[in-house]
Amino acid sequence: MTPVEIPASHATVRELHVGEQVALKGTLFTLRPAVYDYLHSGGDLPFLTEGSIVYHAGPVGKKRGKKWTVQSVAPDHSSPLDPWVRELFVRFGIRGIIGRGELGKQTLDSCRQFGACYFQTIAGAGPLLATRVKEVRDVHMADKFDNADAVWELEVEDFPAIVTIDSHGQSLHDMIRDVSTRRLINLQL
């Protein structure tokens, strides 16, 4: 696995390629559809900075006193958010998004233009992924959204993901579709 420090530099992200397995270390911010709607209507996320990586997830956590812990942090399906992803690159200079499922041409083009990647992680492994969360630094905007939709600031270590769209315009989904189509055509002959 390739170690990737967050915030991620432009150079680091440009070195990553489709199919590469990474181990993320640093701060992830969770974003869900309610936050995208908030951003699209002019809201701001001042804690997002250049090099940030956002995670499409709604953590399940417990609060004891003032401290949060995470029991599960499985990825959400990212494709419904595809139309709004570009805005994150433009406004905040993020370097990556983690989720599950395919993102389209708009995100592919944006990753190439802004030097970013789309990563996927293990769907259905929320409790396992939660073991990679070392600290919940904050739960931002809990006054605006419920706990799952709030923006969780998670300090992670050895958080596993795979590059499925890279900054060079390559998509693992497209590659798999192309191979599958060729094999299907060969079967029909």
C-alpha positions in Angstrom: 0.0 0.0 0.0 1.2 3.5 -0.8 1.1 5.8 2.2 -0.7 9.1 1.6 -0.5 12.0 4.1 -3.5 14.3 4.4 -3.6 17.2 3.6 -2.3 15.7 0.3 0.0 17.7 -1.9 -0.6 18.2 -5.6 2.6 16.3 -6.3 1.6 13.3 -4.1 -1.8 13.0 -5.8 -0.3 13.3 -9.3 1.9 10.3 -8.5 -1.1 8.0 -7.8 -2.6 5.8 -10.5 -5.8 3.9 -11.0 -5.8 0.6 -9.2 -3.2 1.7 -6.6 -4.0 0.8 -3.0 -3.4 3.6 -0.5 -3.2 3.9 3.3 -4.4 7.3 4.3 -3.1 9.2 7.3 -4.4 12.5 8.5 -7.7 14.3 8.7 -10.8 13.2 6.7 -14.0 15.3 6.6 -17.3 13.4 6.1 -19.8 15.0 3.6 -23.3 13.8 2.8 -26.1 15.1 0.5 -27.4 17.6 3.1 -24.0 19.3 3.2 -23.8 19.4 -0.6 -27.2 21.1 -0.7 -26.0 23.6 1.9 -22.9 24.3 -0.1 -24.9 24.6 -3.3 -27.1 27.2 -1.7 -24.1 29.4 -0.8 -23.0 27.8 2.5 -19.4 27.6 3.5 -17.1 25.0 5.1 -14.3 27.1 6.5 -12.5 24.1 8.0 -11.9 22.5 4.5 -8.5 23.6 3.2 -6.4 22.9 0.2 -5.3 19.3 0.1 -8.3 18.0 2.2 -9.8 14.7 1.4 -13.6 14.3 2.0 -15.3 11.0 2.7 -18.9 10.3 1.6 -20.0 8.7 4.9 -22.3 9.1 7.8 -20.5 7.8 10.9 -22.3 6.0 13.7 -20.8 7.4 16.9 -21.2 7.7 20.6 -20.6 10.7 22.7 -19.3 10.4 26.3 -19.0 13.7 28.0 -17.5 16.0 25.3 -15.7 13.2 23.4 -17.0 11.3 20.4 -16.0 7.8 19.3 -16.9 6.1 16.1 -18.4 2.6 16.0 -18.9 2.5 12.2 -17.9 4.6 9.2 -18.9 2.8 6.0 -18.8 4.7 2.7 -22.0 6.1 1.2 -22.9 5.7 -2.5 -21.2 8.7 -4.3 -23.0 8.8 -7.7 -25.9 11.0 -6.5 -23.3 13.6 -5.5 -21.5 13.6 -8.9 -23.1 16.9 -10.1 -21.7 18.8 -7.1 -18.2 17.3 -6.8 -16.6 19.9 -9.1 -17.6 22.7 -6.7 -15.5 21.2 -4.0 -12.4 21.3 -6.2 -13.1 24.8 -7.3 -14.0 26.3 -3.9 -11.8 24.4 -1.5 -8.9 22.9 -3.4 -9.6 19.4 -2.1 -7.4 16.6 -3.4 -9.7 13.7 -3.1 -13.0 12.1 -2.4 -13.6 8.7 -0.8 -16.9 6.8 -1.4 -18.3 3.9 -3.2 -19.8 3.4 -6.6 -19.0 5.0 -9.9 -18.6 8.7 -10.5 -19.1 10.0 -14.0 -17.2 12.0 -16.7 -17.7 15.3 -14.9 -15.8 14.1 -11.9 -13.2 12.3 -14.1 -12.6 15.6 -16.0 -12.5 17.6 -12.7 -9.9 15.2 -11.2 -7.7 15.6 -14.2 -8.1 19.4 -14.2 -7.6 20.0 -10.5 -5.1 17.2 -9.7 -7.4 15.0 -7.6 -8.4 11.4 -7.1 -11.6 9.5 -6.4 -10.9 6.7 -3.9 -13.1 3.8 -2.9 -13.1 1.9 0.3 -14.7 -1.3 1.5 -18.5 -1.1 1.5 -20.0 -3.1 4.4 -16.9 -2.8 6.5 -17.9 0.2 8.6 -16.9 -1.3 12.0 -13.5 -2.4 10.6 -12.9 1.1 9.0 -13.8 2.7 12.4 -10.8 1.0 13.9 -8.7 3.2 11.6 -10.2 6.3 13.2 -7.8 7.4 15.9 -9.7 10.5 17.0 -12.9 12.4 16.3 -11.5 16.0 16.3 -14.9 17.7 15.9 -18.4 17.2 14.7 -19.0 20.4 12.7 -22.5 21.8 12.0 -24.3 19.5 14.4 -26.6 22.4 15.0 -27.7 22.4 11.4 -27.8 18.7 10.6 -28.4 15.4 12.5 -25.3 13.5 13.7 -25.0 11.3 10.6 -25.3 14.4 8.2 -23.0 16.7 10.2 -19.4 17.1 9.0 -17.2 14.8 11.1 -13.5 15.6 11.3 -11.8 12.3 11.7 -8.1 11.7 12.4 -7.2 8.4 10.6 -4.2 6.2 10.2 -3.7 3.4 7.7 -7.2 4.0 6.3 -7.4 1.7 3.3 -8.7 2.8 -0.1 -8.1 2.2 -3.8 -7.7 4.8 -6.5 -10.6 4.4 -9.0 -10.3 7.8 -10.8 -6.8 9.3 -11.0 -5.5 12.8 -11.9 -4.5 11.5 -15.3 -8.0 11.0 -16.5 -8.1 7.2 -16.0 -11.1 5.4 -14.5 -11.0 1.9 -13.1 -14.7 1.6 -13.8 -14.2 2.5 -17.5 -11.3 0.0 -17.7 -13.4 -2.8 -16.2 -16.3 -2.0 -18.5 -14.1 -2.0 -21.6 -12.6 -5.4 -20.7 -16.1 -6.8 -19.9 -17.5 -5.5 -23.2 -14.6 -7.1 -25.2 -15.1 -10.4 -23.4 -18.8 -10.3 -23.9 -18.4 -9.7 -27.6 -16.0 -12.6 -27.8 -18.5 -14.9 -26.1 -21.2 -13.9 -28.6 -19.0 -14.8 -31.6 
